[in-house]
Every structure is written in structure tokens, then in C-alpha cells.
Amino acid sequence: MEPITFDKSRVVSFSDAVFSIAMTLLVLEVAIPDATEVVTTSLGSILSERIPSFIGLLVSFLVTALYWIAHMRIMRYVKKVSYQLLWLNILLLLFIVLLPFSTGLYVKGFNAVSPFAFYCFNLSAIGFFNYLMIRYIAKHEEEVTPIVGQSEKARALVSMFVWILSGFLAFILPLTSRFVFVLIFIFQPFMNRYFKKKKARLELAFVESEEVVDSIENNTLREEVDENGD
């Protein structure tokens, strides 16, 4: 019996909707001042009081955007969605939906350790299921070349381990742990460059091997022609 599969377009559309709603809800953590505060308080004071909220919004929005881009990038190779892949995707979206809550918790207790550690756990869980999805797709989809699979898995692992590191550092070096996430944006260009060069080397080696094979075939053909001529 054929395994049950699901329409890829519906899964991708649903996932895009969840990502977009979760990213939009992040802005709700930035409290809108009431009319009295706007009249009696300077704009600088209003904005400065909401700096933690803006930090939470910016970090969560950009990191979620990276996961959404990764999701779009790897789903290009999927033809049909299996039960296993569907549930991996659902679990990924579960922690995406949780992100506005963990961001709000982090913002409300901006200088506390536990809320930030929970926030890091949330992002680590997103990274974990993102990695499992990528690994599954790389294993089951023929169009995913080894170099593409390695590249995507490397990106996923870096993001996951950076947030795990941030969560543990929060209990030892609270201030430093708040800036560890920057490593994600530092490592990404280096990994892109590394795998681009590796891909170019493999393609060059393939072309050279094809030229060698063609040369051998041509030489063999000439030898056969010479022998027939004799």
C-alpha cells in the first residue's frame, strides 16, 4: 500500500501563515502609550522606557525571519509531504507560536536570568526541529545534493547551539549571554562562503573528470580507427 502523503502547497501556505502571524504578534509586546502619557511625557522618555521591548521585538523578528527563510529554502526540494515530515513541521510551528509569549516573558523580566533562559530554550527548540526537518528532507529527497544537505544542516546546527550556549551562559555570565546570538549573523556569511567554494571545487573536479573520460574515449576511438585502417 502506498504511504499517505499530503499536498505540499497546503503545508507551505499554512506554515507561512503561522510564521507571519507569530512575527506580527511580536509587536504587541511594545506597549502603546495612552493619551495622557503622550501629552505629559517627552517622546525620548517614552521610547527609552520601551527599549527592552524593542530589543525583544528586533531579535525575535530577525531570528524568526532566518528560520522562515530556511524553511522556504529546504521545502523547495520536497515533492510530497509524508506523515513524519508533517509532524516535524507541526512541532516546529508549535515553538514558533510560543515565541511571542517567551519574548514577552523575557521583555517583562529583562534583567532576570530565568525568563531569558526560557526564551533561549524556545529558540533552541525551534532550531532543533528545524534541523530534524532538514535532515529528513536531505535523506529522502533525491534533488538535495550532499553539499546542499551539509550546508543546510550546518546552518541549522549553528543556530541551535548558539541559543543553547546563550541559555547556559545566562546563569554564569548574564550580560554576555545577551549578545551571544550575534554569532549567528557572524557565522552565516562565513558558512555561505565556505560551502560556495566547496561546491565550486566539486563542480570543477566533476568537469575535469568528464574531460578525462572524454579524452580516454576519444583516444580509444582513434586507436580503433587506426587498427581498422591497418
JOGI-V227042 format. One record per residue. N is the residue number from 1. RES is the residue in three letters. PHI is phi in radians with two decimals (NA if undefined). OMEGA is omega as a letter, one per 40 degrees, with the letter a starting at -180 (none if undefined). D_CENTER is the distance of its C-alpha to the mean C-alpha in whole Angstrom. Layout:
BEGIN
[[N,RES,PHI,OMEGA,D_CENTER] [N,RES,PHI,OMEGA,D_CENTER]]
END
This chain:
BEGIN
[[1,MET,NA,a,35] [2,GLU,-1.16,i,32] [3,PRO,-1.14,a,28] [4,ILE,-1.27,i,27] [5,THR,-2.22,a,24] [6,PHE,-2.20,a,23] [7,ASP,-1.16,a,23] [8,LYS,-1.07,a,19] [9,SER,-1.08,i,20] [10,ARG,-1.20,i,21] [11,VAL,-1.13,a,17] [12,VAL,-1.15,i,15] [13,SER,-1.10,i,18] [14,PHE,-1.10,a,18] [15,SER,-1.11,i,14] [16,ASP,-1.04,i,14] [17,ALA,-1.12,i,17] [18,VAL,-1.14,i,15] [19,PHE,-1.03,a,12] [20,SER,-1.17,i,15] [21,ILE,-1.16,a,18] [22,ALA,-1.09,i,16] [23,MET,-1.17,i,15] [24,THR,-1.22,a,18] [25,LEU,-1.12,a,20] [26,LEU,-1.04,a,18] [27,VAL,-1.23,a,21] [28,LEU,-1.17,i,24] [29,GLU,-1.31,i,24] [30,VAL,-1.57,a,25] [31,ALA,-1.16,i,29] [32,ILE,-1.47,a,31] [33,PRO,-1.17,i,34] [34,ASP,-1.37,a,37] [35,ALA,-1.05,a,40] [36,THR,-1.10,a,42] [37,GLU,-1.14,i,40] [38,VAL,-1.09,a,39] [39,VAL,-1.34,a,43] [40,THR,-1.63,a,44] [41,THR,-2.10,i,41] [42,SER,-1.21,a,39] [43,LEU,-1.07,i,36] [44,GLY,-1.06,i,35] [45,SER,-1.16,i,36] [46,ILE,-1.05,a,34] [47,LEU,-1.24,a,31] [48,SER,-1.12,i,31] [49,GLU,-1.19,a,31] [50,ARG,-1.85,i,28] [51,ILE,-0.99,i,26] [52,PRO,-0.99,i,24] [53,SER,-1.14,i,23] [54,PHE,-1.18,i,22] [55,ILE,-1.12,i,20] [56,GLY,-1.04,i,18] [57,LEU,-1.08,a,18] [58,LEU,-1.10,a,16] [59,VAL,-1.11,a,14] [60,SER,-1.13,a,13] [61,PHE,-1.13,a,13] [62,LEU,-1.19,a,11] [63,VAL,-1.17,i,8] [64,THR,-1.09,i,8] [65,ALA,-1.07,i,8] [66,LEU,-1.09,i,5] [67,TYR,-1.18,i,3] [68,TRP,-1.15,i,7] [69,ILE,-1.09,i,6] [70,ALA,-1.09,i,4] [71,HIS,-1.10,i,7] [72,MET,-1.11,a,9] [73,ARG,-1.13,a,9] [74,ILE,-1.42,a,9] [75,MET,-1.25,i,12] [76,ARG,-1.05,a,14] [77,TYR,-1.52,a,15] [78,VAL,-1.48,i,16] [79,LYS,-1.68,i,20] [80,LYS,-2.25,a,21] [81,VAL,-1.66,i,19] [82,SER,-1.46,i,21] [83,TYR,-1.02,a,22] [84,GLN,-1.07,a,19] [85,LEU,-1.17,i,16] [86,LEU,-1.04,a,17] [87,TRP,-1.27,i,18] [88,LEU,-1.09,i,14] [89,ASN,-1.15,i,13] [90,ILE,-1.09,i,16] [91,LEU,-1.17,i,15] [92,LEU,-1.05,a,11] [93,LEU,-1.17,i,13] [94,LEU,-0.99,a,15] [95,PHE,-1.38,i,13] [96,ILE,-1.15,i,12] [97,VAL,-1.12,a,16] [98,LEU,-1.26,a,17] [99,LEU,-1.04,i,15] [100,PRO,-1.02,i,18] [101,PHE,-1.18,a,20] [102,SER,-1.17,i,19] [103,THR,-1.16,i,18] [104,GLY,-1.10,i,22] [105,LEU,-1.11,i,23] [106,TYR,-1.10,a,21] [107,VAL,-1.17,a,23] [108,LYS,-1.15,i,26] [109,GLY,-1.96,a,27] [110,PHE,-0.99,a,25] [111,ASN,-1.70,i,27] [112,ALA,-1.57,a,27] [113,VAL,-1.43,a,25] [114,SER,-1.04,i,25] [115,PRO,-1.03,i,23] [116,PHE,-1.21,i,20] [117,ALA,-1.10,i,20] [118,PHE,-1.12,i,19] [119,TYR,-1.04,i,17] [120,CYS,-1.14,i,15] [121,PHE,-1.07,i,16] [122,ASN,-1.01,a,14] [123,LEU,-1.21,i,11] [124,SER,-1.14,i,11] [125,ALA,-1.14,i,12] [126,ILE,-1.05,i,9] [127,GLY,-1.08,a,7] [128,PHE,-1.12,a,10] [129,PHE,-1.27,i,10] [130,ASN,-1.10,i,7] [131,TYR,-1.12,a,8] [132,LEU,-1.09,i,11] [133,MET,-1.09,a,11] [134,ILE,-1.10,i,10] [135,ARG,-1.09,i,13] [136,TYR,-1.11,a,15] [137,ILE,-1.13,i,14] [138,ALA,-1.09,a,15] [139,LYS,-1.39,a,18] [140,HIS,-1.83,a,19] [141,GLU,-1.85,a,19] [142,GLU,-1.17,a,21] [143,GLU,-1.27,i,20] [144,VAL,-1.40,i,17] [145,THR,-1.26,i,18] [146,PRO,-0.96,a,18] [147,ILE,-1.20,i,17] [148,VAL,-1.17,i,14] [149,GLY,-1.05,i,13] [150,GLN,-1.09,a,14] [151,SER,-1.10,a,11] [152,GLU,-1.16,i,8] [153,LYS,-1.17,i,9] [154,ALA,-1.10,i,10] [155,ARG,-1.05,a,7] [156,ALA,-1.12,a,6] [157,LEU,-1.16,i,9] [158,VAL,-1.05,a,9] [159,SER,-1.07,a,7] [160,MET,-1.09,a,9] [161,PHE,-1.23,i,12] [162,VAL,-1.11,i,12] [163,TRP,-1.29,i,12] [164,ILE,-1.11,i,15] [165,LEU,-1.06,i,17] [166,SER,-1.05,a,17] [167,GLY,-1.08,i,18] [168,PHE,-1.24,i,21] [169,LEU,-1.14,a,22] [170,ALA,-1.02,a,23] [171,PHE,-1.51,a,26] [172,ILE,-1.94,i,27] [173,LEU,-2.21,a,26] [174,PRO,-0.97,a,25] [175,LEU,-1.20,a,25] [176,THR,-1.07,a,23] [177,SER,-1.07,a,20] [178,ARG,-1.21,a,20] [179,PHE,-1.91,a,19] [180,VAL,-1.11,a,17] [181,PHE,-1.02,i,13] [182,VAL,-1.04,i,14] [183,LEU,-1.03,i,14] [184,ILE,-1.02,a,10] [185,PHE,-1.31,i,11] [186,ILE,-1.39,a,14] [187,PHE,-1.25,a,13] [188,GLN,-0.97,i,10] [189,PRO,-1.09,i,13] [190,PHE,-1.14,i,15] [191,MET,-1.16,i,13] [192,ASN,-1.04,a,13] [193,ARG,-1.15,a,17] [194,TYR,-1.08,a,17] [195,PHE,-1.28,i,16] [196,LYS,-1.17,i,18] [197,LYS,-1.17,i,21] [198,LYS,-1.12,i,21] [199,LYS,-1.10,i,20] [200,ALA,-1.10,i,23] [201,ARG,-1.11,a,25] [202,LEU,-1.14,i,25] [203,GLU,-1.13,i,26] [204,LEU,-1.14,i,29] [205,ALA,-1.10,i,30] [206,PHE,-1.14,i,30] [207,VAL,-1.09,a,32] [208,GLU,-1.10,i,34] [209,SER,-1.14,i,35] [210,GLU,-1.13,i,35] [211,GLU,-1.14,i,38] [212,VAL,-1.13,i,40] [213,VAL,-1.08,i,40] [214,ASP,-1.08,a,41] [215,SER,-1.12,i,44] [216,ILE,-1.12,i,45] [217,GLU,-1.11,i,45] [218,ASN,-1.14,i,47] [219,ASN,-1.10,i,50] [220,THR,-1.10,i,50] [221,LEU,-1.11,i,51] [222,ARG,-1.12,i,54] [223,GLU,-1.09,i,55] [224,GLU,-1.14,i,56] [225,VAL,-1.11,i,57] [226,ASP,-1.10,a,59] [227,GLU,-1.13,i,61] [228,ASN,-1.13,i,62] [229,GLY,-1.18,i,63] [230,ASP,-1.22,none,65]]
END
